[in-house]
Amino acid sequence: MAITPKISSRSDVPPFRVMDVMADAARLEAQGRHIIHMEVGEPGLPTPEEALARGRAAMEAGDTGYTLALGRDSLRERIARQYGEVYRLDIAPARIIITTGSSAAFTLAFLACFDEGDQVAISRPGYPAYGRIMKALGLAPLDIYTGPNTGFQPTEANLADADDLAGLLVASPSNPTGSVIHPDRMAVLGQACAERGIRLISDEIYHRMTFDAPAATALAVNDDAVIINSFSKYYCMTGWRIGWMVVPENLVRPIERLTQNFFISPPTISQVVAEATFDCEDVLDDRVDIYAANRDIIMSALADCGVENIAPADGAFYLYADMSAFTADSQQFCTDMLEGAGVAAVTGLDFDERDGHRFVRFSLAGSTADMEEAARRLRAWLPGQRL
Ligand SMILES: Cc1ncc(COP(=O)(O)O)c(C=O)c1O
């Protein structure tokens, strides 16, 4: 008789609930229903044409082998130049590491900075993968609950409260709230981490997607910070799986050794296309203006329907709304909204297992015409759901 080999307990991480909503929406679409997609956190528009053309040319030229493990020099240099242009920081290209999306960068950062059992603080609500990757790697994520009082962001008081913290992970603008850490607050956090020897990891994937002031980088306030970024969002390259890290010099070699063994190299054509997107910033900035317009449309529809507590969406392309006037179970509510209004959005439970049952995250990354239609549908359907 065959004995079934074991499955690891470390693989026992929760699924992304958003994927279930996508499946439900696809089922309704197969039945002929028209669905407005506000569940997925990815740009509605494709990679700019000029960048695609450079990718095609690289393919034609047979540029299909591995690259160096840390990435193509020309891309690392171009990213370093951007730190000068956007943040006025002089960063050596040698400190930039190209990764297979920011998702691979998290794995590399956690492995290079922490040992098994180390405690790393993450804020709730927050991007679900942080804590799940940490758990799978044997780290101990520590949830910090944030709310309107601190703009849905952690503060130095959270560090003082926690003993024996090895790391703090921040995200500004954040997913799911779109909230931004003010530059002064970032400076205080950077300093507080430096004083305590806490590794600051900053997820800056939604940088360049702010609606008022530019977002502050942790790179400017903490010399040991690890910055994680990606071409997925602002640069509209989700499917190309390409991102980057900026790390202190003493982390470059440890991460190089890890990434050689884990990934060999980041995808080659994706690196070519990524480099070309730096020449498409006008097109990309126009898309951020679309997200800002979308935010205003959905914000005012929700407000008209009596949704009072919406996190300050100063960047990214999300609205995180407290729907407790309408439901005590936001997962069921999302199912009902999909069926009843043809609007797909995702329960807050993906981002916050404690309080997420009250919240729904709406993604604003679609077209303005879609947002206008979503607003019309919400105005027609939502008031009838009030408890
Ligand atoms: C805050 C945040 N970080 C990281 C990621 C992962 O992005 P990628 O691996 O495509 O770079 C996402 C994706 O939605 C995100 O919202």
The ligand as an SDF file (V2000), in Angstrom:
LIG
                    3D

 16 16  0  0  0  0  0  0  0  0999 V2000
    1.4720   46.7620   -1.9300 C   0  0  0  0  0  0  0  0  0  0  0  0
    1.8960   45.7320   -2.9360 C   0  0  0  0  0  0  0  0  0  0  0  0
    3.1470   45.2660   -2.9060 N   0  0  0  0  0  0  0  0  0  0  0  0
    3.5550   44.3210   -3.7760 C   0  0  0  0  0  0  0  0  0  0  0  0
    2.7070   43.8110   -4.7400 C   0  0  0  0  0  0  0  0  0  0  0  0
    3.2280   42.7440   -5.6890 C   0  0  0  0  0  0  0  0  0  0  0  0
    3.4970   43.2520   -6.9330 O   0  0  0  0  0  0  0  0  0  0  0  0
    4.4870   42.6250   -8.0410 P   0  0  0  0  0  0  0  0  0  0  0  0
    4.9910   41.3050   -7.5400 O   0  0  0  0  0  0  0  0  0  0  0  0
    3.6660   42.5230   -9.2690 O   0  0  0  0  0  0  0  0  0  0  0  0
    5.6040   43.6200   -8.1780 O   0  0  0  0  0  0  0  0  0  0  0  0
    1.3950   44.2810   -4.8260 C   0  0  0  0  0  0  0  0  0  0  0  0
    0.4600   43.7410   -5.8270 C   0  0  0  0  0  0  0  0  0  0  0  0
   -0.7020   44.0090   -5.8450 O   0  0  0  0  0  0  0  0  0  0  0  0
    0.9870   45.2760   -3.8950 C   0  0  0  0  0  0  0  0  0  0  0  0
   -0.2560   45.7760   -3.9140 O   0  0  0  0  0  0  0  0  0  0  0  0
  1  2  1  0
  2  3  1  0
  2 15  2  0
  3  4  2  0
  4  5  1  0
  5  6  1  0
  5 12  2  0
  6  7  1  0
  7  8  1  0
  8  9  2  0
  8 10  1  0
  8 11  1  0
 12 13  1  0
 12 15  1  0
 13 14  2  0
 15 16  1  0
M  END
$$$$
